[in-house]
Amino acid sequence: MKFTIENIKEEHQKVKSGADFPQYIQAIKALGVSHYKTYVSDGNTEYFNNENQSVQTGSKYDVLPISKTLNLENFKTRLKLHQQGGTDYMTFCKDCAENGINGWTMDLNEMTCNYFDQNESFVLTEKVPG
Protein backbone atom coordinates (compact mmCIF):
# COMPACT_ATOMS: atom_id res chain seq x y z
CA MET A 1 0.00 0.00 0.00
CA LYS A 2 1.49 3.29 -1.13
CA PHE A 3 -0.41 5.76 1.07
CA THR A 4 -1.17 6.18 4.77
CA ILE A 5 -3.80 8.13 6.68
CA GLU A 6 -0.97 10.55 7.62
CA ASN A 7 -0.22 11.23 3.91
CA ILE A 8 -3.90 11.91 3.26
CA LYS A 9 -4.29 14.14 6.35
CA GLU A 10 -1.27 16.14 5.20
CA GLU A 11 -2.97 16.85 1.87
CA HIS A 12 -6.35 17.51 3.53
CA GLN A 13 -4.83 20.21 5.76
CA LYS A 14 -4.12 22.25 2.63
CA VAL A 15 -7.87 22.42 1.89
CA LYS A 16 -9.37 25.64 3.26
CA SER A 17 -12.72 25.48 1.42
CA GLY A 18 -14.60 23.55 -1.25
CA ALA A 19 -12.79 25.63 -3.86
CA ASP A 20 -9.52 23.83 -2.95
CA PHE A 21 -11.09 20.40 -3.38
CA PRO A 22 -9.98 19.63 -6.99
CA GLN A 23 -6.29 20.11 -6.05
CA TYR A 24 -6.77 17.83 -3.02
CA ILE A 25 -8.28 15.10 -5.22
CA GLN A 26 -5.34 15.30 -7.64
CA ALA A 27 -2.88 15.10 -4.72
CA ILE A 28 -4.42 11.99 -3.11
CA LYS A 29 -4.86 10.36 -6.53
CA ALA A 30 -1.11 10.81 -7.00
CA LEU A 31 -0.62 9.01 -3.65
CA GLY A 32 -2.45 5.98 -5.08
CA VAL A 33 -6.01 6.46 -3.80
CA SER A 34 -8.52 5.06 -6.33
CA HIS A 35 -11.73 5.78 -4.40
CA TYR A 36 -13.01 6.59 -0.95
CA LYS A 37 -16.21 6.60 1.06
CA THR A 38 -17.10 9.17 3.73
CA TYR A 39 -19.86 8.87 6.33
CA VAL A 40 -21.31 12.21 7.45
CA SER A 41 -22.53 10.91 10.84
CA ASP A 42 -19.00 10.77 12.33
CA GLY A 43 -16.65 11.74 9.50
CA ASN A 44 -15.12 8.27 9.13
CA THR A 45 -13.56 7.92 5.69
CA GLU A 46 -12.24 4.75 4.12
CA TYR A 47 -9.63 5.18 1.37
CA PHE A 48 -9.00 2.40 -1.17
CA ASN A 49 -6.24 1.66 -3.66
CA ASN A 50 -6.67 -0.17 -6.99
CA GLU A 51 -6.23 -3.55 -5.23
CA ASN A 52 -9.13 -2.65 -2.90
CA GLN A 53 -6.82 -2.48 0.14
CA SER A 54 -7.96 0.27 2.47
CA VAL A 55 -7.20 2.47 5.46
CA GLN A 56 -9.77 4.32 7.59
CA THR A 57 -9.61 7.56 9.51
CA GLY A 58 -12.07 6.48 12.19
CA SER A 59 -14.51 8.93 13.77
CA LYS A 60 -13.46 12.59 13.29
CA TYR A 61 -16.12 14.46 15.28
CA ASP A 62 -19.14 14.04 17.56
CA VAL A 63 -21.98 12.16 15.87
CA LEU A 64 -24.26 14.23 13.63
CA PRO A 65 -27.80 12.86 13.40
CA ILE A 66 -28.74 12.29 9.75
CA SER A 67 -32.23 13.53 8.83
CA LYS A 68 -34.52 10.74 7.68
CA THR A 69 -36.00 13.17 5.15
CA LEU A 70 -34.02 13.77 1.99
CA ASN A 71 -34.14 17.42 0.89
CA LEU A 72 -32.16 17.20 -2.33
CA GLU A 73 -32.95 20.67 -3.68
CA ASN A 74 -31.80 22.39 -0.49
CA PHE A 75 -28.71 20.15 -0.39
CA LYS A 76 -27.81 21.14 -3.97
CA THR A 77 -28.00 24.83 -2.95
CA ARG A 78 -25.74 24.24 0.08
CA LEU A 79 -23.35 22.09 -1.99
CA LYS A 80 -22.96 24.84 -4.58
CA LEU A 81 -22.21 27.37 -1.82
CA HIS A 82 -19.57 25.00 -0.38
CA GLN A 83 -17.99 24.38 -3.79
CA GLN A 84 -17.65 28.13 -4.27
CA GLY A 85 -15.75 28.44 -0.99
CA GLY A 86 -18.69 29.77 1.04
CA THR A 87 -18.62 27.17 3.84
CA ASP A 88 -15.99 25.15 5.68
CA TYR A 89 -15.95 21.34 5.84
CA MET A 90 -17.76 21.04 9.18
CA THR A 91 -20.57 23.34 8.00
CA PHE A 92 -20.83 21.26 4.84
CA CYS A 93 -21.11 18.04 6.90
CA LYS A 94 -23.88 19.62 9.01
CA ASP A 95 -25.65 20.70 5.80
CA CYS A 96 -25.43 17.10 4.53
CA ALA A 97 -26.86 15.70 7.79
CA GLU A 98 -29.72 18.23 7.92
CA ASN A 99 -30.68 17.43 4.31
CA GLY A 100 -30.61 13.63 4.65
CA ILE A 101 -27.24 12.99 3.00
CA ASN A 102 -25.59 10.04 4.78
CA GLY A 103 -22.28 10.33 2.92
CA TRP A 104 -20.51 10.14 -0.39
CA THR A 105 -18.23 7.97 -2.47
CA MET A 106 -15.55 9.57 -4.57
CA ASP A 107 -14.22 7.73 -7.63
CA LEU A 108 -10.84 9.20 -8.53
CA ASN A 109 -10.62 7.30 -11.83
CA GLU A 110 -14.04 8.45 -13.09
CA MET A 111 -13.68 11.78 -11.21
CA THR A 112 -17.22 11.51 -9.89
CA CYS A 113 -18.74 12.03 -6.46
CA ASN A 114 -21.89 10.09 -5.57
CA TYR A 115 -23.89 11.34 -2.59
CA PHE A 116 -26.03 8.74 -0.84
CA ASP A 117 -28.98 8.73 1.56
CA GLN A 118 -29.79 6.65 4.67
CA ASN A 119 -30.41 3.56 2.49
CA GLU A 120 -27.04 4.09 0.77
CA SER A 121 -28.92 4.80 -2.47
CA PHE A 122 -27.17 7.32 -4.71
CA VAL A 123 -29.23 10.52 -4.88
CA LEU A 124 -26.82 12.85 -6.70
CA THR A 125 -23.75 12.34 -8.90
CA GLU A 126 -21.37 15.18 -9.60
CA LYS A 127 -18.37 15.42 -11.88
CA VAL A 128 -15.28 16.70 -10.03
CA PRO A 129 -13.60 19.59 -11.86
CA GLY A 130 -10.24 18.43 -13.17
Salt bridges, closest charged atoms under 4 A:
GLU11 OE1 - LYS14 NZ 3.13
GLU73 OE2 - LYS76 NZ 3.45
ASP95 OD2 - ARG78 NE 2.79
GLU120 OE1 - LYS37 NZ 2.73
